[in-house]
């Protein structure tokens, strides 16, 4: 991955701070440029639009989350343990973002809803991690699906309501203990289905 130029890094840092403090409605390229000590024209050298700059801030968070998930996928644990930890880790990351950084969560939600490139790339990379773990489970005999692609689609579809920003926002006022219980139950079902050849 190419190193960012110092000016680009400075812009991203300031943009992240502004997004977290002011939210999407009050976020402006001019204000970011002013605090970064440059003209807004210089900001546009690195980010061609306001949306591109906001998506770049979202991408910083997404890639940090992806690295944590990749550490799980690359670990020495059995595939069923890794799949459980992947699901829990992704759900927790998105849920924590909603509660701890609502403005950044709103930016992520918009990128997902509008199918921005940053969200499509993230979806592809995260799916690849799930595929890798399922494939490992098949190779080691932990999972015995009848159809590998259907099994992966089942995992993605089943966990969607606990991971997708729109679903999380709708259930923001649901007690966390209730959400955790439902997710734990779902994971047990997923592991049982993958191990029994139902899909």
trRosetta pair geometry for C-beta under 8 A, 3 or more apart (Angstrom, degrees):
i j d omega theta_ij theta_ji phi_ij phi_ji
4 8 4.4 -126 -177 89 103 120
4 9 4.7 128 106 -58 127 88
4 12 7.4 -36 -174 3 163 139
5 8 4.6 91 57 6 81 106
5 9 7.0 -151 91 -6 41 87
5 46 7.6 -133 50 -99 115 125
6 9 5.6 -57 -147 37 33 112
6 10 6.2 34 155 -21 67 106
7 10 5.6 -53 -148 36 31 113
7 11 6.4 34 153 -21 65 103
7 36 7.8 86 -161 164 71 125
7 38 6.9 64 -152 -54 111 160
7 42 7.0 -90 179 161 137 116
7 46 7.0 -168 111 -45 99 141
8 11 5.7 -51 -149 33 32 112
8 12 6.4 30 153 -17 64 106
8 46 4.6 173 -107 -138 93 148
9 12 5.8 -56 -149 37 31 111
9 13 6.3 33 153 -22 65 106
10 13 5.7 -53 -147 34 30 112
10 14 6.4 23 158 -11 65 108
10 36 5.2 120 136 -150 104 105
10 37 7.8 -49 157 40 143 99
11 14 6.1 -62 -149 42 28 105
11 15 5.9 28 155 -21 66 113
11 32 6.5 63 -157 154 76 117
11 33 7.8 0 -120 -93 98 59
11 36 5.4 18 -94 -115 59 162
11 38 7.7 -54 -79 45 99 134
11 43 5.6 147 -132 -124 134 85
11 46 6.0 153 43 67 159 147
11 47 7.0 -164 138 -3 143 121
11 53 7.3 -93 153 -137 113 112
12 15 5.6 -55 -140 39 28 113
12 16 6.2 33 158 -23 63 104
12 56 6.0 -101 -111 130 103 116
12 57 6.4 170 -157 -88 77 70
12 60 6.4 128 176 -55 125 140
13 16 5.9 -56 -154 32 26 111
13 17 6.7 23 151 -15 61 105
14 17 5.6 -55 -152 36 35 111
14 18 6.2 33 153 -18 68 107
14 32 5.2 133 116 -156 112 78
14 35 5.0 165 -154 97 131 113
14 36 4.6 -127 8 -68 159 93
15 18 5.7 -55 -145 38 32 110
15 19 6.2 32 157 -21 66 106
15 27 7.8 61 -158 -161 77 116
15 32 4.9 23 -85 -132 75 139
15 53 5.4 -134 -134 167 152 107
15 54 7.4 -142 172 -87 121 45
15 56 7.3 45 92 79 154 105
15 57 5.2 -132 118 -67 109 123
16 19 5.9 -53 -144 35 29 110
16 20 6.4 24 158 -14 63 109
16 57 4.8 168 -86 -140 74 111
16 60 6.8 -52 -84 55 132 150
16 104 7.8 19 -152 -94 79 120
17 20 6.0 -62 -150 39 28 107
17 21 6.2 16 158 -12 66 113
17 35 8.0 -115 77 124 127 155
18 21 5.9 -63 -142 43 28 104
18 22 5.5 -22 178 22 69 117
18 27 5.7 115 131 -126 108 84
18 31 6.2 138 -132 109 143 114
18 32 5.5 -103 1 -85 157 87
18 35 7.3 169 -63 31 116 149
19 22 7.0 -71 -118 54 16 80
19 23 7.1 57 -169 -110 52 13
19 24 7.3 26 -144 -75 86 54
19 27 5.5 21 -97 -100 67 136
19 54 6.5 130 -100 -128 134 84
19 57 5.5 133 3 132 156 166
19 103 5.6 171 154 131 71 118
19 104 6.1 85 126 -83 118 73
19 107 6.2 -7 -170 -40 133 149
20 101 6.0 -54 -123 -148 101 98
20 103 5.4 161 -124 63 32 126
20 104 6.0 -7 -88 -39 80 103
21 103 7.7 -61 33 25 18 166
22 25 7.8 -125 149 69 85 66
22 26 3.8 -110 171 89 111 115
22 27 5.7 151 91 -69 114 64
22 31 8.0 34 1 101 167 158
22 103 7.4 106 73 -140 37 157
23 26 5.8 67 63 29 81 93
23 27 6.7 -128 101 -32 35 96
23 103 4.3 -125 -99 -121 64 115
23 106 6.8 20 -150 54 90 149
24 27 5.6 -52 -142 13 29 120
24 54 7.1 49 -119 -132 88 148
24 103 6.8 -180 -25 -162 70 86
24 106 5.7 -116 -18 115 121 123
24 107 6.0 162 -76 -78 107 82
24 110 7.0 99 -103 -19 156 153
27 31 7.7 -133 -161 55 40 124
27 32 7.7 28 -172 -44 80 112
27 50 7.3 135 115 -170 100 110
27 54 6.6 90 122 -87 155 112
28 31 4.5 89 68 7 97 101
28 32 6.9 -162 95 -5 53 85
28 50 7.4 -51 -141 -120 40 126
29 32 5.6 -57 -150 39 35 113
29 33 6.1 36 154 -22 69 107
29 40 5.0 91 127 -147 102 111
29 43 5.4 176 -172 99 103 151
29 44 7.3 46 -179 -59 149 86
29 47 8.0 -158 -120 88 117 117
29 50 5.3 -114 -41 -93 108 85
29 53 6.4 139 -99 9 94 160
30 33 5.8 -56 -148 36 28 111
30 34 6.3 30 154 -22 63 106
30 40 5.0 -40 -97 -71 58 137
31 34 5.7 -51 -146 34 31 113
31 35 6.5 23 159 -11 65 106
32 35 6.2 -63 -151 41 28 102
32 36 6.0 20 155 -14 66 115
32 40 7.9 92 66 -112 84 83
32 43 6.3 94 97 -112 111 150
32 53 7.1 169 57 169 171 151
33 36 5.7 -64 -143 44 28 108
33 38 5.4 -93 -163 83 82 74
33 39 5.9 -11 175 149 135 18
33 40 4.1 -132 -11 -81 162 59
33 42 6.7 130 -138 56 112 93
33 43 4.7 -101 -82 -29 103 127
34 37 7.8 39 172 -66 28 27
36 43 7.3 116 51 -81 148 104
38 42 4.2 -82 160 67 124 145
38 43 6.7 144 96 -46 116 77
39 42 4.9 107 60 -2 76 98
39 43 7.6 -132 104 -2 50 82
40 43 5.2 -42 -156 28 48 118
40 44 6.6 47 147 -19 69 101
41 44 5.7 -54 -153 36 35 111
41 45 7.2 53 144 -34 61 91
42 45 5.5 -33 -162 7 42 118
42 46 7.8 21 151 -2 61 97
43 46 6.5 -72 -169 43 39 97
43 47 6.1 -35 162 46 79 100
43 53 6.9 4 170 -90 113 139
44 47 6.6 -80 -118 75 35 59
44 48 6.2 56 -163 -130 78 33
44 49 7.7 50 -126 -65 91 30
47 52 4.5 175 -172 106 86 107
47 53 4.0 90 145 -74 158 80
47 56 6.0 -99 -105 -8 125 144
48 52 5.2 68 50 9 72 161
49 52 4.5 102 52 3 77 102
49 53 7.1 -139 96 -5 45 84
50 53 5.8 -56 -153 34 32 111
50 54 6.5 29 152 -16 66 105
51 54 5.8 -55 -148 38 33 109
51 55 6.1 32 154 -18 66 108
51 116 7.5 -156 167 -114 111 135
52 55 5.7 -54 -145 39 30 112
52 56 6.4 36 153 -25 63 104
53 56 5.6 -50 -151 30 31 114
53 57 6.9 33 150 -18 62 100
54 57 5.7 -51 -156 32 36 112
54 58 6.6 36 147 -17 66 104
54 107 5.3 -140 175 -148 108 124
54 111 7.9 -162 119 -62 99 109
55 58 5.3 -51 -148 38 38 115
55 59 6.1 45 150 -28 67 104
55 107 7.8 -161 -82 169 41 106
55 111 5.7 126 -114 -107 89 127
55 116 5.5 -137 -111 155 133 149
55 117 7.6 63 177 58 151 80
55 118 4.4 175 -176 -10 106 146
56 59 5.3 -48 -146 31 33 118
56 60 7.0 45 151 -27 60 93
56 118 7.7 -143 -73 -91 34 144
57 60 5.9 -43 -160 19 35 114
57 61 7.4 27 148 -9 61 100
57 104 7.2 -119 135 -125 110 97
57 107 6.8 -6 85 132 112 161
58 61 6.0 -61 -163 38 39 107
58 62 6.1 36 146 -21 72 109
58 104 7.0 158 -100 -168 70 83
58 107 5.2 -147 -71 124 113 110
58 108 5.2 155 -141 -85 117 69
58 111 5.4 170 116 -16 172 156
58 118 5.8 103 89 130 114 149
58 119 7.9 -28 133 -64 139 82
59 62 5.3 -52 -140 39 36 114
59 63 6.1 34 162 -19 69 105
59 118 4.8 -105 -74 -146 101 123
59 122 7.8 -150 -122 -59 68 113
60 63 6.3 -58 -148 36 24 105
60 64 6.6 24 153 -18 60 107
61 64 5.8 -57 -151 35 32 111
61 65 6.4 30 153 -17 66 108
61 97 7.1 91 174 -112 143 133
61 104 6.3 111 -39 171 160 133
61 108 7.2 -78 81 -74 136 123
62 65 5.7 -60 -153 38 31 111
62 66 6.2 34 151 -23 67 106
62 108 7.6 149 -64 -120 101 111
62 118 6.9 154 18 166 156 98
62 119 7.9 -151 -97 -102 154 51
62 122 4.6 -76 -173 -103 137 134
63 66 5.3 -47 -143 34 36 116
63 67 6.5 43 154 -25 64 98
64 67 5.8 -49 -154 28 32 113
64 68 7.0 31 149 -16 61 102
65 68 5.8 -54 -156 34 36 110
65 69 6.5 32 150 -15 68 107
65 90 7.4 88 169 -119 117 65
65 93 4.7 106 -132 -178 120 156
66 69 5.6 -58 -148 40 34 110
66 70 6.1 38 153 -24 68 105
66 122 6.9 -133 -63 -140 123 82
66 125 5.6 4 -136 122 138 132
66 126 6.6 -112 -110 -74 91 79
66 129 7.7 -171 -154 -36 79 141
67 70 5.6 -51 -145 34 31 114
67 71 6.7 40 152 -25 62 99
68 71 5.7 -47 -155 26 33 115
68 72 7.1 34 147 -17 61 100
68 89 6.3 -159 126 180 109 130
68 93 7.3 155 69 -80 140 135
69 72 5.6 -51 -159 31 40 113
69 73 6.4 35 148 -16 69 105
69 86 5.9 69 -153 -136 96 82
69 89 5.7 164 -95 107 78 134
69 90 6.3 38 -94 -68 130 91
69 126 6.6 9 108 -125 166 83
69 129 5.4 51 138 165 113 172
70 73 5.5 -53 -144 40 37 111
70 74 5.9 27 158 -13 69 112
70 129 6.2 -114 -89 -105 60 125
71 74 6.0 -61 -139 44 26 105
71 75 6.5 49 153 -51 60 98
72 75 5.7 -41 -157 -1 31 121
72 77 8.0 -34 -167 36 69 127
72 82 5.7 145 157 -152 87 82
72 85 4.9 -158 -152 112 132 118
72 86 5.4 173 109 -76 140 72
72 89 6.0 -154 -34 -6 155 159
72 129 7.9 66 73 179 96 127
73 82 6.2 101 -110 178 41 126
73 86 6.6 54 -66 -86 85 122
73 129 4.6 -123 -58 -159 152 94
73 132 5.4 63 -174 85 126 127
73 133 5.5 -107 -128 -58 87 102
75 82 6.3 177 59 -102 104 110
77 81 4.2 -98 160 88 124 128
77 82 5.1 154 83 -56 108 86
77 85 7.4 71 70 5 158 141
78 81 4.9 90 62 10 80 104
78 82 7.0 -152 96 -6 39 90
78 137 7.9 72 165 -105 77 83
78 140 7.3 -149 -147 110 81 154
78 142 6.0 143 176 -92 106 150
79 82 5.5 -57 -144 40 34 112
79 83 6.1 37 157 -23 68 103
79 133 5.4 147 -153 -180 87 75
79 134 7.3 118 179 -102 127 20
79 136 4.5 176 -92 99 120 98
79 137 3.2 -159 115 -73 151 83
79 140 6.1 165 -8 42 122 128
79 142 4.8 170 53 59 110 148
79 143 6.6 -83 106 -13 137 107
80 83 5.8 -49 -145 33 31 111
80 84 6.6 33 154 -18 62 104
80 137 6.3 98 -54 -117 65 124
80 142 5.2 -141 -31 172 99 131
80 143 7.4 155 -73 -54 87 88
80 191 5.3 72 -152 -138 109 117
80 194 7.7 173 -105 84 92 130
80 195 7.3 12 -93 -63 130 119
81 84 5.8 -57 -153 36 31 111
81 85 6.3 25 153 -14 66 110
82 85 5.7 -58 -145 42 32 108
82 86 6.2 39 154 -25 66 104
82 133 4.9 -150 109 -136 118 124
82 136 7.5 11 55 74 147 140
83 86 5.6 -49 -146 31 31 114
83 87 6.6 29 157 -16 63 104
83 130 7.4 72 -128 -141 86 74
83 133 5.0 159 -75 136 79 135
83 134 7.0 76 -94 -71 126 67
83 137 6.9 -7 -33 -47 130 142
83 155 7.3 -87 -163 -138 120 141
83 190 7.4 -142 140 122 127 124
83 191 7.0 152 85 -89 129 90
83 194 7.8 -13 108 29 175 169
84 87 6.1 -58 -153 36 29 108
84 88 6.2 22 155 -12 66 111
84 187 5.3 79 -125 -175 87 134
84 191 6.9 -6 -65 -62 102 128
85 88 5.7 -55 -139 44 33 109
85 89 5.7 36 160 -24 67 111
86 89 5.8 -57 -141 37 24 111
86 90 6.3 18 163 -14 62 109
86 129 6.4 177 -137 130 134 114
86 130 6.4 161 139 -92 152 74
86 133 6.2 -140 -21 -9 150 164
87 90 6.3 -60 -147 38 25 104
87 91 6.2 21 158 -15 63 112
87 155 7.8 -118 -79 -175 118 100
87 159 5.4 -125 -137 -119 108 144
87 162 7.6 45 177 90 95 134
87 163 7.9 -98 -154 -62 68 122
87 183 7.5 177 140 -178 112 107
87 187 5.8 173 80 -100 150 109
87 190 7.6 130 -59 53 161 162
88 91 5.9 -60 -145 41 27 110
88 92 6.0 24 159 -18 65 112
88 183 7.3 119 -101 142 73 131
88 187 7.4 -1 -53 -77 92 151
89 92 5.9 -58 -143 38 26 108
89 93 6.3 28 158 -23 63 107
90 93 5.8 -51 -145 32 30 112
90 94 6.6 21 160 -10 63 107
90 126 6.8 91 -113 -155 138 131
90 159 7.8 64 80 152 127 136
90 163 5.5 7 128 -123 111 118
91 94 6.3 -64 -153 41 27 104
91 95 6.0 23 155 -16 66 115
91 159 7.3 -112 -65 -173 110 106
91 162 4.6 -19 -118 144 124 104
91 163 5.5 -85 -90 -82 69 75
91 183 6.1 128 165 -137 173 151
92 95 5.6 -59 -139 42 30 110
92 96 5.9 31 161 -20 68 108
93 96 6.0 -56 -145 37 24 109
93 97 6.5 27 154 -22 60 106
94 97 5.6 -52 -150 31 32 114
94 98 6.7 37 151 -22 63 102
94 105 7.8 104 -168 -127 66 102
94 108 8.0 -153 -132 124 88 153
94 163 5.9 114 19 -155 155 54
94 165 6.5 -130 -165 -83 120 68
94 168 5.8 -148 135 -54 111 162
95 98 5.7 -51 -155 30 34 114
95 99 6.7 16 155 -6 66 108
95 168 6.0 -149 -94 -143 66 128
95 176 7.9 110 171 -124 140 102
95 179 7.6 146 -117 130 146 154
96 99 6.0 -64 -146 45 33 100
96 100 5.4 -1 169 6 73 122
97 100 6.5 -67 -121 52 21 90
97 101 5.3 -50 -158 56 63 101
97 104 6.2 -97 -168 95 104 106
97 105 4.7 144 133 -82 95 97
97 108 6.8 24 140 14 148 153
98 101 8.0 -5 -30 60 7 60
98 102 6.5 37 -169 -103 44 69
98 105 4.6 112 -96 -130 51 160
98 165 7.6 163 -77 -141 109 77
98 168 5.4 -146 -54 142 153 124
98 169 6.8 -159 -131 -82 129 63
98 172 6.3 -140 160 -112 133 104
99 102 7.6 6 -130 -63 9 86
99 172 7.9 160 -77 -152 78 95
101 104 4.2 -5 141 34 116 116
101 105 6.0 138 96 -24 73 89
102 105 5.2 -55 -143 39 35 117
102 106 6.3 42 155 -25 67 100
103 106 5.6 -47 -151 30 33 114
103 107 6.8 33 149 -17 62 101
104 107 5.5 -50 -152 35 38 113
104 108 6.4 41 148 -19 66 102
105 108 5.5 -52 -149 37 34 113
105 109 6.2 39 151 -23 66 104
105 165 6.7 165 -177 -140 84 114
105 169 7.8 152 147 -79 120 99
106 109 5.5 -50 -146 34 32 115
106 110 6.5 33 154 -20 63 103
107 110 5.8 -51 -149 34 31 111
107 111 6.5 32 152 -19 63 105
108 111 5.7 -57 -150 36 32 111
108 112 6.4 28 154 -16 66 106
108 119 7.6 124 -165 -93 66 109
108 165 5.7 174 112 -84 99 148
109 112 5.8 -58 -150 38 30 109
109 113 6.1 27 155 -18 67 110
109 165 4.0 -154 -98 139 80 143
109 166 6.6 121 -148 -65 103 63
109 169 6.5 42 -109 -41 147 139
110 113 5.7 -55 -140 40 30 109
110 114 6.0 10 165 -1 66 114
110 116 7.8 40 120 -15 73 127
111 114 6.4 -65 -138 50 22 97
111 116 4.2 -68 -153 35 78 128
111 118 5.5 -44 -169 71 138 109
111 119 4.4 156 134 -41 96 117
112 115 7.4 21 -179 -75 31 41
112 116 7.8 -53 -50 28 22 88
112 119 4.6 178 -90 -147 56 153
112 164 7.3 164 162 -158 152 79
112 165 5.4 149 35 25 150 125
112 166 7.4 -139 102 -26 128 93
113 165 7.9 -89 -39 76 89 122
113 166 7.0 105 -80 -63 100 116
115 119 6.5 -122 -140 73 31 121
115 120 6.2 48 -173 -57 76 107
116 119 5.2 88 61 10 78 100
116 120 7.2 -149 97 -5 39 90
117 120 5.6 -59 -145 39 36 111
117 121 6.1 36 159 -20 70 105
118 121 6.1 -53 -147 35 27 109
118 122 6.5 28 153 -18 61 108
119 122 5.6 -52 -147 37 34 113
119 123 6.3 39 153 -23 66 104
120 123 5.7 -51 -148 33 32 113
120 124 6.5 33 153 -19 63 105
121 124 5.7 -55 -152 35 32 112
121 125 6.4 26 154 -15 66 107
122 125 5.9 -59 -147 39 32 107
122 126 6.1 25 159 -15 68 109
123 126 6.1 -57 -142 40 27 106
123 127 6.1 30 158 -21 63 109
124 127 5.9 -56 -147 36 26 112
124 128 6.5 31 153 -24 61 105
125 128 5.6 -51 -153 29 33 116
125 129 7.0 35 149 -20 62 99
126 129 5.7 -49 -157 29 39 113
126 130 6.8 36 148 -14 66 102
127 130 5.6 -55 -153 38 38 111
127 131 6.2 40 149 -22 69 105
127 152 7.6 77 -169 169 91 119
127 156 6.6 9 -116 -94 96 134
128 131 5.5 -51 -145 36 33 115
128 132 6.3 39 154 -25 64 102
129 132 5.7 -50 -149 30 31 113
129 133 6.7 26 155 -14 63 105
130 133 6.0 -59 -150 38 32 107
130 134 6.3 29 155 -15 67 108
130 152 6.3 124 123 -149 108 94
130 155 5.9 -180 -177 107 130 137
130 156 6.7 131 105 -69 167 89
131 134 5.8 -58 -145 41 30 109
131 135 6.0 32 156 -20 66 109
131 152 5.6 17 -98 -124 76 143
132 135 5.8 -56 -147 37 27 112
132 136 6.4 30 152 -21 62 106
133 136 5.5 -50 -148 34 33 114
133 137 6.5 35 151 -20 64 103
134 137 5.5 -53 -150 35 34 113
134 138 6.5 35 151 -20 66 102
134 143 6.2 -51 -157 54 68 169
134 145 7.9 2 -176 -2 112 136
134 148 7.1 134 133 -160 119 84
134 151 6.1 159 -165 115 137 115
134 152 5.4 -155 40 -86 168 88
134 155 6.8 -144 -73 -7 131 153
134 194 7.2 -119 -132 -141 94 136
135 138 5.6 -50 -149 34 34 112
135 139 6.3 33 153 -19 65 106
135 148 7.3 45 -93 -156 73 128
136 139 5.7 -55 -147 37 31 111
136 140 6.3 12 160 -4 66 112
136 142 8.0 9 117 34 72 124
137 140 6.2 -66 -141 47 27 98
137 142 4.1 -85 -153 72 82 108
137 143 3.5 57 129 1 116 112
137 194 6.8 15 127 153 149 131
138 141 7.8 40 -179 -67 27 24
138 142 7.8 -72 -49 54 21 72
138 143 5.1 -51 -69 78 59 101
138 144 7.4 126 -125 -92 68 35
138 145 6.9 -58 -94 28 110 91
138 148 6.4 -15 -71 -107 160 107
141 144 7.0 14 -158 -67 56 97
142 194 8.0 15 123 124 80 112
142 195 6.7 -63 160 -102 57 96
143 151 7.0 113 170 179 131 153
143 194 4.2 -43 -131 159 106 104
143 195 5.9 -87 -113 -81 50 54
144 194 7.6 118 36 154 47 56
144 195 6.3 48 22 -162 88 37
144 196 7.1 -139 65 85 102 1
144 197 4.8 -41 112 -62 96 93
145 148 5.9 132 80 -89 126 40
145 150 6.9 -175 172 75 130 89
145 151 3.6 -69 -102 -63 166 139
145 194 5.9 -43 -59 -144 98 63
145 197 6.2 154 -129 -118 23 49
145 198 8.0 -48 -125 53 71 51
145 199 5.3 -28 -144 87 105 78
146 150 7.5 -14 75 59 83 132
146 197 5.3 83 -46 -168 84 83
146 198 7.8 -115 -2 93 108 14
146 199 6.4 -149 35 122 90 29
147 150 3.9 50 92 19 117 116
147 151 6.4 171 87 -19 60 84
147 199 6.4 -85 50 150 88 70
148 151 5.7 -58 -151 32 29 114
148 152 6.6 24 156 -16 65 104
149 152 5.9 -52 -150 35 34 108
149 153 6.3 33 152 -17 65 107
150 153 5.6 -55 -145 40 33 112
150 154 6.2 41 152 -27 65 104
150 199 4.9 -150 122 170 108 101
151 154 5.6 -50 -151 30 30 116
151 155 6.8 31 152 -19 63 101
151 193 7.9 172 -134 125 85 100
151 194 5.8 91 -160 -116 119 87
151 199 4.9 144 -88 100 67 117
152 155 5.8 -51 -153 32 35 111
152 156 6.5 30 152 -14 67 107
153 156 5.8 -57 -147 40 33 110
153 157 6.0 28 158 -16 68 111
154 157 6.0 -58 -140 41 26 106
154 158 5.9 24 162 -21 64 113
154 190 7.4 161 128 -132 101 86
154 193 6.7 -120 143 122 148 143
154 194 8.0 180 84 -71 130 85
154 199 5.0 -68 -34 -115 154 174
155 158 6.1 -58 -141 36 23 109
155 159 6.4 4 166 -4 61 115
155 190 5.9 82 -113 -155 77 126
155 194 7.5 28 -68 -67 109 125
156 159 6.6 -73 -148 43 21 98
156 160 6.7 48 153 -60 60 93
157 160 5.8 -30 -157 -17 32 120
158 186 6.1 166 159 -175 107 113
158 189 7.5 -151 -166 94 145 114
158 190 5.8 169 95 -86 155 109
159 162 5.5 -69 -170 49 67 106
159 163 5.4 42 139 -11 93 123
159 186 7.0 140 -93 136 66 136
159 190 7.6 13 -53 -74 98 151
160 163 6.0 -83 -141 49 27 98
160 164 5.1 19 178 -23 76 118
160 167 6.8 123 135 -14 72 153
161 164 6.6 -33 -103 30 25 105
161 167 4.3 -161 -151 -161 56 154
162 167 7.1 -59 -44 112 17 135
162 168 7.7 64 -170 -77 30 87
162 179 7.2 137 -127 -174 97 99
162 182 7.7 -174 -84 104 119 104
162 183 5.1 105 -125 -102 154 110
162 186 7.2 -170 -22 54 142 157
163 167 7.5 41 55 58 39 127
163 168 7.6 -49 157 -46 8 112
164 167 4.5 77 71 11 96 108
164 168 6.9 -171 88 -10 47 87
165 168 5.6 -59 -145 38 33 112
165 169 6.2 33 159 -22 68 105
166 169 5.9 -53 -148 33 29 111
166 170 6.6 31 154 -21 62 106
167 170 5.7 -55 -151 33 33 113
167 171 6.6 2 160 5 66 111
168 171 6.3 -77 -148 52 28 91
168 172 6.8 64 150 -72 64 75
169 172 5.7 -10 -156 -39 36 113
171 174 4.3 -25 -177 7 90 126
171 179 6.7 126 140 -91 132 118
174 178 5.6 -103 166 76 99 126
174 179 5.7 110 109 -54 116 101
175 178 4.6 89 72 2 90 105
175 179 7.3 -165 96 -5 48 85
176 179 5.5 -55 -150 38 40 111
176 180 6.1 40 154 -22 71 106
177 180 5.7 -53 -146 36 30 113
177 181 6.4 33 155 -22 64 105
178 181 5.8 -54 -149 33 30 111
178 182 6.5 26 155 -15 64 107
179 182 5.9 -59 -151 39 31 109
179 183 6.2 26 155 -17 67 110
180 183 5.8 -57 -144 39 29 109
180 184 6.2 32 157 -21 65 107
181 184 5.9 -55 -148 35 28 111
181 185 6.5 29 153 -18 62 106
182 185 5.7 -56 -152 36 31 112
182 186 6.4 32 152 -20 65 106
183 186 5.5 -52 -147 36 34 113
183 187 6.4 37 154 -22 66 102
184 187 5.8 -51 -149 32 31 111
184 188 6.7 33 152 -19 62 103
185 188 5.8 -55 -155 33 32 111
185 189 6.6 32 149 -18 65 105
186 189 5.6 -56 -153 36 35 113
186 190 6.3 37 151 -22 68 104
187 190 5.5 -50 -146 34 34 114
187 191 6.3 31 157 -16 66 105
188 191 6.0 -55 -147 38 29 108
188 192 6.3 29 154 -19 63 109
189 192 5.7 -59 -148 38 29 111
189 193 6.2 29 155 -20 66 107
190 193 5.8 -57 -148 36 28 110
190 194 6.3 22 158 -14 64 109
191 194 5.9 -56 -144 40 30 109
191 195 6.1 20 160 -12 64 115
192 195 6.0 -66 -144 44 26 105
192 196 6.0 9 164 -12 64 121
193 196 6.2 -71 -139 40 23 102
193 198 4.7 -76 -149 47 77 125
193 199 5.9 38 163 -3 109 107
194 199 7.4 -31 -91 44 51 108
